[in-house]
């Protein structure tokens, strides 16, 4: 019985250590991705202003961050204002050079802000990243009501 208890305690200690190692590895990877500003934000849920959450986990909606180019392929749910034709716009889709990146480190992770201008609109992207890669992206534009997405960041393939 004592042998069984000691084996069980040993396995629990190894499992706890393994979790800590994974956590540290995720923190290191997230820090590296944020420093290089080269990563992919994968959206899992959309939160339109004044509406219910929309599950996106079955789709592949992303924003590819790169210091030279940001490519967005996100859906849009919300109100459009002047500059967007009725039924038009088709989401938040653009490929454009970002303005200056502003990265701020917080106690819980990082905040990355940038502006992007394409042919039809100007977007302000505010990405809040947790130390282990969980993220929230707030998107505001001149022609649409704000929307927020949650998901995570991962290396670019």
N, C-alpha and C positions, 0 to 999 in steps of 0.2 A: 504494500500500500504506500509506503514511504517512497519507494522507487517510482511509482506511478505519479505521485504528487510532485516529485522533483522533475520528472520528464515534462509534465504539464506546465510547471512554472518556467522551465527552460524554453519551451515552445512559445509561451506567451511573451517572454522577454525578447525572443528572436523576432516574433511578429511585430512587436512594438518598435524594435530597432529598425526593422524593414520599412515600416510606415514612416518613421522619422527620416530615413535615408531617401525615400521617395519624395517626401515633402521638401527636403533640402535640395534635391535635384530639380524639382519643379521650380523652386524659388530661383535657383541659379539660371535655369533656362529662361525663365520669364525676365529676369534682370538683363540677360544678354540680348534677348529679342527687343526689349524696350530701348536699350542703348543703341542698337543698330537701326532702329525704326524700320526694320524689314521683317514683316510677319503678316499673317492672315488673321483677321477677325472673322470667326464663324458664328453667325447669328443663330440663336436657338428660339428666342421669343421676341415678338414685337409688341411694344406698348404705345399705341397711338394716343394722342392727347384726347382726353374726354371719351375714351372708348375702352372696350375690353381687350385683354391680352390675346395675341394670336400666336399659336404654336407653330414654329418654323423648323422644328427638329427633323422632320421628314424630308426637308428640302435642303439645298446646298446654297444658301445665301451668304455671301462673303464680301469683305472689303479687304483688298490687298494693299498693305502699306509698304511704301518704298520711298526713300528720300527724293527720288526723281519723279515718281509717278504714283498716284493712288487710283486704283480701279475698284469701283463700287458696283455691286450687283445685289441690291437690296430691294425688297418690295416696299410699297408705300400704302399706308392706310391712314386716311385723314382728309382734311380740307385743303383744297388747292385754291390759290388766289390768282390775281392777275398774272398773265404770262404763261399760264398752263391751260391748254385747250381742254374743253369738257371731255372727260374720259381719256385724256392724253397723259403724257408724262411717263406712264408705264413703270413706275417705281423710281428708286433713286439709283440710276444707272449712269455712270460717267467714267471716263478715263481722262485724268487731267493732272497737271503738275501742281503739287501742293504749295501753299504759301509757307511761311516760316513755321517750323515745328516749335512748340513750347512744351517742354517736358518738366514736370514737377514731381518730385518724390514726396510721398506722404507716409504716415505711419503704417498705413494698410496697403500701400502699393505705389501706383504712379498715375498721373493724369497727363494725357497727351492731347494738345489742342492744335488744330491747324484749320486753315480756310482753303477751300478748293473752288475754283471758278471754271465752269464749262460754258458752252455756247449759250445755254438757256437759263442758267441760274448760278447763284453763289451759295455754297454750303459751308457751315461751320461744324466741324466734327470734334467732339469732345469725348475721348476714350478714357475711361477709368479702368485701370487694370489692377487686380489683386495680386499679391505676391506669388500666388500659385497659378496664375494664368486666367482666372475667371475675369470677365470684363463686361462693361456696360458702355454702349455707344449712344450718345445723344447727338441727333442730327437736326440742325435748324437751317432754314433756307429763306430766301426772299419771297418765294412764291408758294410756300406750303406751311402748314402748321407743324410744330416740332413733333418728333417721334423718337423713341428710345428703343434700343435693342439690347438684349443680354445674350451672352455667349461666352466664348473664350478665345484666347489668341494661341496660335501655334506657328511653328516654323513654316516658311514658304517652301513648297515642294518644287 
